[in-house]
Amino acid sequence: MSVQAPDRELDRLEGLWADGLSESYRSYLDAVSSYEADAQPKLALAAALIEAGVRLQGLGGRAAPAPTLLMGDLCLARAARLLADAASQAVQVAFARAIEGLSAAAASGNPSRPVRELLLNAFTATA
């Protein structure tokens, strides 16, 4: 089965797509199968973009160079827009809390749960 990402969402992220974003996207597609068909690609892409954004920003490690940091910000911003369009408020809040938890753990130097685990758990949030 061939997986196509929403082209307009990836205009400036082509390099990331080849650098692992496509694999993350495919793995999250399996996790969103219970959602409406038109929301599934948006939700999977949002989660993949958050995972890439967190990695690009280097949370918990050395500060990323400005261009890389900005690309991470772009990933997170696009993910937020996709979630606002396709996810319930409870799922949006769960994603925000996951990112907040990752950031807090990184700032304090404490380990956090794996990003993918947190994001997969966010898909199960209900009101």
Summary of the structure (lengths in Angstrom):
residues: 127
radius of gyration: 13.9
end to end distance: 33.9
largest distance: 42.6
contacts: 377
relative contact order: 0.14
helix: 70%
strand: 0%
